[in-house]
Amino acid sequence: MVAFLSFFGIFFSSCGVYSFTGASVPAGAKTMSIQYFTNKAKIIEPTLSAVFTNALRDRFTSQTNLKMVQKNGDIALEGEITGYTTNPVAIQADQTAALNRLSITVNVRFSSRLEPSKDFETTFTQYVDYSATDNFSNIKNDLIKKIVDDLTDNIFNKAMVNW
């Protein structure tokens, strides 16, 4: 038992602070700031900026022990929504779409004051296909939630899970 606890203690203290979610928070990091992601897409979905920014903040606060601050956090994220499109993807013989695809793209800049070598700027895109017979207005919020969940997972993993 003592050997197990010793191994456990050494393993988790070797390269920073780890959580059971797989997040690797740099040693000494106490704060994070996530700026509001403005919507710069050609098509503006009015609630998308708030939905995305809040989901990203929730993901980081629920998966790390970092305190959210307005700006200048030890870990900082900022960026913008650069794409919001819906396009046909499965064209049938009669030239109609069987499926449509909603895609959302965000550009993210991540910086770590304590580990600048981990800084990055990356574009993330996620999409979901839906039946062309569905009324887009009726399912739009559910589609956006699914895409935003996937985007925040990908961003969190790139920023905090050292694969």
DOPA-458691 format. One line per 5 residues: number of its first residue (from 1); for each residue x negated, y, z negated of C-alpha. Coordinates in pm, 1 decimal, always signed. Example, Ala and Ser with C-alpha at 12.3 -4.5 7.8 and 13.67 -1.06 7.14 Angstrom:
2
1> -1230.0 -450.0 -780.0 ~ -1367.0 -106.0 -714.0
***
This chain:
163
1> +0.0 +0.0 +0.0 ~ -284.0 +237.5 -86.1 ~ -451.2 +159.9 +248.0 ~ -126.8 +232.9 +433.1 ~ -79.8 +565.8 +256.4
6> -443.0 +659.3 +317.3 ~ -413.4 +578.3 +688.7 ~ -84.1 +766.7 +707.8 ~ -235.4 +1073.6 +540.4 ~ -546.8 +1076.7 +759.9
11> -347.0 +1019.6 +1078.7 ~ -108.2 +1304.7 +1018.0 ~ -367.6 +1553.8 +896.6 ~ -623.9 +1506.3 +1173.2 ~ -500.5 +1741.7 +1445.1
16> -242.8 +1978.3 +1304.9 ~ +97.0 +1941.1 +1152.2 ~ +316.9 +1663.6 +1287.9 ~ +683.5 +1600.5 +1241.1 ~ +878.6 +1281.7 +1283.1
21> +1031.7 +1430.6 +1598.9 ~ +697.7 +1406.0 +1776.5 ~ +628.0 +1778.4 +1759.2 ~ +269.2 +1884.9 +1709.1 ~ +264.3 +2224.8 +1541.8
26> -80.7 +2385.4 +1530.5 ~ -232.5 +2393.7 +1183.3 ~ -163.9 +2730.2 +1025.5 ~ +133.3 +2813.9 +1248.7 ~ +420.3 +2949.4 +1044.9
31> +629.3 +3155.6 +1286.9 ~ +770.8 +3143.9 +1636.3 ~ +942.2 +3394.4 +1858.6 ~ +1166.3 +3313.1 +2150.8 ~ +1264.8 +3615.3 +2354.5
36> +1599.0 +3650.9 +2531.5 ~ +1586.5 +3487.5 +2876.0 ~ +1735.5 +3735.8 +3120.1 ~ +1919.6 +3605.9 +3423.8 ~ +1740.0 +3707.8 +3742.7
41> +1906.1 +3447.5 +3963.7 ~ +2083.5 +3557.4 +4280.0 ~ +2409.7 +3425.0 +4135.0 ~ +2471.4 +3549.6 +3781.1 ~ +2663.3 +3324.2 +3545.7
46> +2762.5 +3574.3 +3272.8 ~ +2708.5 +3351.3 +2968.0 ~ +2405.1 +3155.1 +3088.7 ~ +2134.5 +3376.8 +2934.8 ~ +2290.1 +3361.2 +2588.0
51> +2369.7 +2988.9 +2611.4 ~ +2018.4 +2900.9 +2726.4 ~ +1832.0 +3128.1 +2481.7 ~ +2037.4 +3008.7 +2183.3 ~ +1993.6 +2643.0 +2280.0
56> +1616.9 +2688.2 +2312.7 ~ +1597.4 +2861.8 +1973.8 ~ +1811.7 +2589.2 +1816.0 ~ +1591.9 +2317.1 +1963.1 ~ +1273.5 +2466.8 +1822.8
61> +1414.9 +2552.2 +1479.8 ~ +1573.0 +2209.3 +1436.1 ~ +1262.0 +2018.5 +1547.8 ~ +988.4 +2218.9 +1372.0 ~ +943.0 +2389.3 +1038.0
66> +850.1 +2721.5 +1200.2 ~ +1031.9 +3037.0 +1095.7 ~ +1194.6 +3234.9 +1377.2 ~ +1077.7 +3597.2 +1401.6 ~ +1179.4 +3873.7 +1645.1
71> +840.8 +3899.5 +1818.1 ~ +471.1 +3814.7 +1788.4 ~ +521.3 +3466.3 +1647.3 ~ +227.6 +3228.9 +1609.4 ~ +403.3 +3040.0 +1889.4
76> +590.9 +3247.1 +2146.3 ~ +817.5 +3172.8 +2440.2 ~ +955.4 +3413.5 +2694.7 ~ +1077.7 +3398.9 +3048.4 ~ +1373.7 +3435.7 +3277.3
81> +1639.3 +3233.8 +3452.5 ~ +1541.3 +3241.6 +3818.3 ~ +1792.1 +3009.2 +3979.3 ~ +2157.5 +2912.2 +3948.3 ~ +2294.2 +2734.6 +4254.4
86> +2558.0 +2487.3 +4356.5 ~ +2508.4 +2299.7 +4682.9 ~ +2656.9 +1998.4 +4861.2 ~ +2432.3 +1691.2 +4837.5 ~ +2626.6 +1394.7 +4972.8
91> +2769.4 +1480.3 +5313.3 ~ +3017.1 +1226.4 +5447.8 ~ +3087.3 +1129.1 +5808.6 ~ +3367.3 +1385.5 +5833.5 ~ +3116.3 +1661.5 +5741.5
96> +3260.0 +1716.0 +5392.6 ~ +3067.9 +1682.8 +5068.7 ~ +3134.5 +1392.0 +4837.4 ~ +2907.1 +1540.7 +4571.4 ~ +2790.0 +1886.0 +4479.1
101> +2483.9 +1970.7 +4270.3 ~ +2455.5 +2247.3 +4012.5 ~ +2090.7 +2344.6 +3957.8 ~ +1939.1 +2582.9 +3705.4 ~ +1577.5 +2700.9 +3717.0
106> +1392.1 +2886.2 +3441.3 ~ +1042.3 +3030.6 +3435.5 ~ +881.4 +2989.2 +3091.6 ~ +570.6 +3148.1 +2945.5 ~ +442.0 +2975.0 +2630.9
111> +163.3 +3109.4 +2414.3 ~ +4.7 +2985.3 +2095.3 ~ -192.9 +3241.8 +1900.5 ~ -377.7 +2961.3 +1719.2 ~ -439.8 +2735.4 +2021.9
116> -462.8 +2955.7 +2333.2 ~ -583.3 +2659.5 +2538.6 ~ -225.3 +2526.4 +2523.0 ~ -73.1 +2839.1 +2680.1 ~ +118.9 +2783.6 +3002.4
121> +355.9 +2936.3 +3252.4 ~ +578.6 +2677.8 +3418.7 ~ +900.2 +2666.9 +3616.6 ~ +1153.3 +2409.4 +3498.3 ~ +1449.3 +2294.2 +3709.0
126> +1729.8 +2060.6 +3614.4 ~ +2047.2 +1966.9 +3794.1 ~ +2360.0 +1760.4 +3763.2 ~ +2575.5 +1621.2 +4042.5 ~ +2952.2 +1633.1 +4027.3
131> +3236.2 +1520.9 +4247.7 ~ +3331.3 +1764.6 +4521.0 ~ +3695.8 +1700.1 +4434.2 ~ +3647.0 +1835.9 +4079.3 ~ +3750.7 +2192.2 +4010.1
136> +3415.8 +2359.4 +3938.5 ~ +3571.7 +2620.3 +3710.3 ~ +3713.2 +2345.7 +3489.1 ~ +3385.6 +2154.5 +3448.2 ~ +3128.3 +2435.2 +3476.8
141> +3068.4 +2478.6 +3101.6 ~ +3011.5 +2105.0 +3048.9 ~ +2770.3 +2091.9 +3344.2 ~ +2579.0 +2393.5 +3213.7 ~ +2554.1 +2239.2 +2866.6
146> +2410.8 +1916.3 +3009.0 ~ +2155.6 +2102.1 +3220.5 ~ +2057.6 +2335.5 +2935.2 ~ +2010.3 +2036.1 +2703.0 ~ +1777.8 +1875.1 +2957.7
151> +1587.3 +2199.4 +3016.5 ~ +1533.8 +2265.0 +2645.7 ~ +1414.1 +1906.5 +2595.9 ~ +1161.4 +1943.6 +2878.1 ~ +1039.0 +2281.6 +2755.2
156> +1009.2 +2161.7 +2395.6 ~ +820.5 +1850.8 +2504.6 ~ +574.6 +2047.3 +2719.4 ~ +517.7 +2304.4 +2445.4 ~ +513.4 +2091.9 +2132.2
161> +464.3 +1724.8 +2216.0 ~ +109.2 +1656.2 +2321.7 ~ +151.4 +1374.2 +2573.4
***
